[in-house]
Each structure stands twice: as structure tokens, then as C-alpha cells.
């Protein structure tokens, strides 16, 4: 299965393992809660999905890589303890608490979250001295003399032997105690995630045309060549920082993250063309209805790659704008209840807003301590904090009329949001009209644009929340037969 399907499967498993009966006992006893074993090539996102699952289920997460653990660090250190048996005192070997088990208790104490996931990565690379103890752990959740606390589900991960010389293949006895999930690199599944986290448009456009370059590991006479999802995500962040700093993105920079000379050369060349197209075509003119005939002639005469790159660039603009609008809209909805309370005059305005800021800061801190703070969580809470701080500054202009000031401030934000939505709908009108004029209403370029905006979470939520007549027109025109059914299944996987 792909990584998106694996995430859903693991999430369902954890959720069901944590179900309780009417007496508060777990429906599936701990001894029968088989740990999940996620088996897949390196860099496809196995680790990344764990914090997402923990955040979505609002439980804690403790992660460990098992490669550096010895028997002593995993099981605890032995010490001698005197015990009375009848009338005789004996010296008995005991063990200190395992570093791993202690981390779970530390997380529970610091975050207050009592249930969670213990994620052990590279579990099939444990040391020879530790390996015999893993069977006991996987069956009974015990390290040394100490048990994993109830309410903590064990998820493990590892690489197949062909990717790591240190891998020890589990025997049937061990595998029979695991829920084994084999994960393969899958570009469409990864692209949905990549769009949500706003990977650089040049990377996504390049991989759309060269899917075979998304992932690969091979052995050559000169060593290992490898390209991973992690590599593409990391170079995306670096390219954005280079662009912000007005620094040149070079082939050597790309080669630090993508370990395949052919792909490095081709992507570097494409990246230069991507920037050339951005300069060649006046993007803003397309969205404001000021497209010149010169643009239309150049686009019609362009190569297939250039036309697809142009379509991708235009889709990227819409995705970025709708993402910002939906983030603003979500925050305005979230703070509405607090604003209504402030506007009623029931609370001391400044003190109450201070409490709201403190509450948002505590959410970030608690999630950080629980190990399940995602980028989306952090962005949402920080946006709310910024809203409340601006509200404080606005109220300070007329403290005596705080309730009225709150209403004015909030209504002003709502008005601005409505104006932005209207502007965006108008920009889309111009975009689709230009695409129809240049390439045709049922062209591959129009189909690509509609598909990109339909499968992107933010633009899809924009259409569902605020609507767009021009989008609906071309969506209905182009999404027919098998294409419509295939696209419907992909949309369902987004859980919008």
C-alpha cells in the first residue's frame, strides 16, 4: 500500500486499540494488541505520518530510533537489591527503568496526556545483544522488568534488507506477533501531502512530468544512487530560503539532497526554465484580465512542457491564495465564540483576551510536550495569537468602549475576508477565460488546471465553502466518464 493508505490503517488500528468497555477496560487486552510493523524503503514518510496521527487523535507520541540502543539502554542497567525470603536474605538482580519506558512516563507527566503511541524506528536493526529481548517486548510490551503503560500503542518501522546491511530479518515467530504493513513509494499519494505543505512548484511540476524520478535506489560501480521523498521535501525548503535571500540555486546544491547525477542535471535545467517561464509570462495580467495577444500567441506556440509548466505556475498561484484565505477563514470561525463573549460585555476585555492568548500558547506547549505538534497546529495557534494581540492594540485606542471596539474589529476582519473571497473569485474568472481563449475549453491544459485545483485541499475547500461558478462550469464540462470517477476517488481520499 502507499503511505497515505498506511497512515489511515495505522490511525484506525490505534483508535480501535484505545477503545474501552463500559468498565473502562481496553476492549482488546494489551497482550493481544499486536504492534504495527511498517516496512518500507527509507525516506518515503514513515516517520512523518506518526506525528500527524497522534495530532489527529489528540494523543501523545514518543519516538525512538533503535539503531543506537544497546541492551543496557533499552532494558535498563542491573543492580543488586537485598530481599527477604522467609528468614533468609538474598541478593537479587533488579533493573533500572529503561530509557524508553522512562520517556513515556516523562511525556505523560509533562503533557498530562495519558494515552499515546510509542514509535520505534529501525526496529529490525537492533544490536545482536538486544535482539533476543525484542520478541518478549513485542508480545508483552516489557523492557527489562518494566512494562509499557496501558494506553500506549506500539508502532514500529524498518527498512527492507536491500536498503540496509544492518537489517535482521524477523523470523516467523516474531512476525506472527506483528501487524505487518508493507509500504511502497507512490507519487500520487505523496503529491497530496506535498501540496498541503506547499512544496516548491518547480519540484511538483518537474515530478508531474517525470514520475519515475520521484523515488529510486540503485547500486552502481561508483556507489549508491538514491532519490527519496525526504530529499525532495528538504531541497524544497532550501530552494525557498535561497530565493528569499536572492541566492543562486546551483546544481551542486541540488546534488546535496538528490543523489542521482542524471536527475540533478535534469531538475537543475528544469528549475532554470521554470524561472524563465515566470519572467516570460505576466502572471498577474492573466489574473486581472489584462492578457495581451502576444501572451496568447506565445503560449499557443510553446512546447508541451512549457504549456504544462505555465499551467502549473498558474495553479500554484491559486493554491497559495486559497490557502491563505482558508487559513484566515478558519481562524475567524474559531475565534467567533470568544469575540461574541467579549462583545457582550460580560468579561473584562483586556484580561479575557490575555487568557485567550495564554490558552493558545498552552496548546502549543502541551502539544510540543506530547510530541504531537504538527506544523499546521503551530500555524493555527500562532495565527490566533496574532489575531488576539492585534485586537488588544485596537481596543487600546478606546478602552472605555471595549465591547464596541471588539465588534468593529471582528466585523472589519469579516468584511476584509469577504472582499478577498470576491477578489479571488474574480481572479479565477479571468484565469479560466484566458485558459479557454488560449488553449481551448476542453484542452489538456484546462483539464490539468481543473484537476490540480480539485485535488488540492485548500482550493477544494475554497470552492466548497465560497463557490466559484467558472470553476463549476469547467469541472462539469471536463470531469466525465472514467476521469470523473477516478478523480472522485482521489478527492474522497483527501477527507475534505
Buried (B, 14 or more C-beta within 10 A) or exposed (E): BBBBBBBBBBBEBBBEBBEEEEEEEBEBEBEEBBBBBBBBBBBBBBBBBBBBBBBBBEBBBBBBBBEEBEBBBBBBBEEEEEEEEEEEEEEEEEBBBBBBBBBBEEBBEBBEBEBBBBBBBBBBBBBEEBBEBBBEBBBEBBBBBBBBBBBBBBBBBBBBEEBBEEBBEBEEEBEEBBBEBEBBBBBEBBBBBBBBEBBBBBBBBBBBEBEEBBBBBEEEEEEEBBBBBBBBBBBBEBBBEBEEEEEEBEBEBBBEBBBBEEBBEBBBEBBEBBEEBBEBBBBEBBBBEEBEEEBBEBBEEBEEBBBBBBBBBBBBBBBBBBBEBBBBBBBBEBBEEBBEBBBEEEBEBBEBBEBBBEBBBEBBBBBBBBBBBBEEBBEBBEBBBEBBEEBBEBBEEEEEEBBEBBBBBBEEBBEEBEEBBEBBBBBBBBBBBBBBBBBEEEBBBBBBBBBBBBBBBBBBBBBEEBEBEBBEBBBEBBBEEEEEEEBEEBBEBBEE
